[in-house]
Amino acid sequence: MICLRSISDLQKLDKDMRNKILGKAKEIKGVSILQISRVTGITRQAIKKSRNLSNKNRPECTTNVLIKKSRNLSNKNRP
């Protein structure tokens, strides 16, 4: 299991591992590609191209970082 402490850790990963994580992030219900792009700083095109893996070994820690960052962005946009 990979545990990322910050989004910059995700950006530093090798392409294959990063794409696996992005593929899992795309599977999260209610999270758009644009949200993932804003949170991670990775382009929408790169996220669209990332693999959608149906592997059950979900990187929980990584996904939790993305969910927290996404919620923080959502709350900032509210009046």
C-alpha positions in Angstrom: 0.0 0.0 0.0 1.2 3.5 -0.8 0.5 6.3 1.6 0.9 9.8 0.3 1.2 12.6 2.7 0.7 15.4 0.1 -0.4 15.9 -3.4 3.2 16.6 -4.5 4.0 13.0 -3.5 1.5 11.9 -6.1 3.0 14.1 -8.8 6.5 12.6 -8.0 5.4 9.0 -8.5 6.3 7.1 -11.6 3.7 7.2 -14.4 2.3 3.7 -14.0 1.7 4.0 -10.2 0.2 7.5 -10.6 -2.2 6.3 -13.3 -3.3 3.4 -11.1 -4.1 5.9 -8.3 -5.9 8.3 -10.6 -7.9 5.4 -12.0 -9.1 4.6 -8.5 -9.9 8.3 -7.8 -12.0 8.3 -11.0 -14.1 5.4 -9.5 -15.1 7.5 -6.5 -18.8 8.3 -6.8 -19.5 12.0 -7.1 -15.9 13.1 -7.9 -15.4 14.5 -11.4 -12.3 14.5 -13.5 -12.1 18.3 -13.2 -12.2 18.0 -9.4 -9.4 15.5 -9.4 -7.4 17.7 -11.8 -7.8 20.7 -9.5 -6.9 18.8 -6.4 -3.9 17.0 -7.9 -2.5 19.6 -10.3 -2.5 17.0 -13.0 -4.1 17.8 -16.3 -7.6 16.6 -17.2 -6.2 14.9 -20.3 -3.7 12.9 -18.2 -6.5 11.9 -15.8 -8.8 10.9 -18.7 -6.1 8.7 -20.1 -5.3 7.0 -16.8 -6.3 3.4 -16.4 -9.5 2.4 -14.8 -8.4 -0.7 -13.0 -10.9 -2.9 -11.3 -8.3 -4.2 -8.9 -9.6 -4.6 -5.3 -6.3 -3.4 -3.8 -7.6 0.2 -3.4 -5.0 2.6 -2.1 -7.2 3.8 0.8 -4.7 6.3 2.2 -4.2 7.9 -1.1 -7.8 8.1 -1.9 -8.5 9.6 1.5 -6.1 12.4 0.7 -7.9 13.1 -2.6 -11.3 13.1 -0.9 -10.2 15.5 1.8 -8.7 17.9 -0.7 -11.8 17.7 -2.9 -14.1 18.5 0.0 -12.0 21.4 1.0 -12.2 22.8 -2.5 -16.0 22.3 -2.5 -16.4 24.2 0.8 -14.3 27.1 -0.5 -16.7 27.6 -3.4 -19.7 27.9 -1.2 -20.9 31.4 -0.1 
